[in-house]
């Protein structure tokens, strides 16, 4: 089986500054998504669904919660060779530096990979939302006798300037590459795409940051310490030296690189027919199997709402919002266009009844929360109003962060009763 010849390497990314403050206390792959998952669950699930079950996750910042999540989630049979291991940056005799880029992360971890028998390295990003059968890409890589394969995604002119753009010949062999071209160069970089893509104006092939390398070539390329990044150096320098093939993907895919794209990707799950399908039994998304009770909802008007397990909700209205695990929302509160990540634990009835807790976890009574991301374990008092929008200037305090009109309540923050943003 081809799957037994593949080793998957998931790049956890750097400091994740564009997703700050969600990455203030956790690595980017550990950021909660869709109410009950973590970002790292997406590439891992795609691998499992493709029957690729040997995976390394590379990270270096705030990796404790990521380690804990993977340890508590991905258990395989003792009689299987399957594993998901986290490799954090480490000092060795040959390197005493942090990972300097995507290729450098792979280079510094090569001694771990070479302990395993594999013919192909599948290199993935840890911060993308998509569902792909990697077997299709691997089969094309093998049948075309490629040495490198790059997953590509048709984008329109407005997005093309943010990606590495590729050109191919009639055999899908990549002939040229440009990193984030200026708009005046775009007319020379259109590609032959399907009729549906052409009708949408999506005529530019963007690199998805998903690669397949033959084992021997990867070892050869990693021997050069001067190349530190795949997209900026390894790919442009090698497309004319080694046969590099494009695998064109036309399903749903989004790069969760900043707060705005993260917010929209989560709220998009509330659409009547979401582009990212969590209900496909052939492309399941796996995560930690928590033993939580069902959610309990009383007197609440729900409209395009996604509610995770273990919630206690007495809100007046929840509209176009994702409500994460163990969330509590008080009476007469309205939650609109909001992603609430939920809580890591419940507070005891005894402590609540004895008023040992001044402000409970979750959202209090008579609150109005709109255009907001509420990180884990946030306490919002009664009568709080938070209305995100373009009328708000970018700002940061100890309790919250505003970016492009989206209010992000920081992990563990306490918002006092009557507070207004």
Buried (B, 14 or more C-beta within 10 A) or exposed (E): EBBEBBBBBBBBBBBBEBBBBBBBBBBBBBBBBBBBBBBBBBBBBBBBBBBBBBBBBBBBBBBEBBBEBBEEBBEEEEEEEBBBEBBBBEEEEEBEEBBBBBBBBBBBBBEBBEEEEBEBBBBBBBBBBBBBBBBEBBEBBBEBEBBBBBBBBBBEBEBBBEBBBBBBEEEBBBEEBBBEBEEEEBEEBBBBBEEEBBEEEBBBBBBBBBBBBBBEBBBBBBEEEEBBBBBBBBBBBBBEEBBBBBBBBEEBBBBBBBBBBBBEBBBBBBEEEBBBBBEEEEBEBBBBEEEBEEBEBEEBEBEBBBBBBBBBBBBBBBBBBBBBBBBBBBBBBBBBBBBBBBBEEBBEEEEEEEEEEEBBBBBBBBBBBBBBBBBBBBBBBBBBBBBBEEEBEEEEEEBBBBBEBBBBBBBBBBBBBEBEB
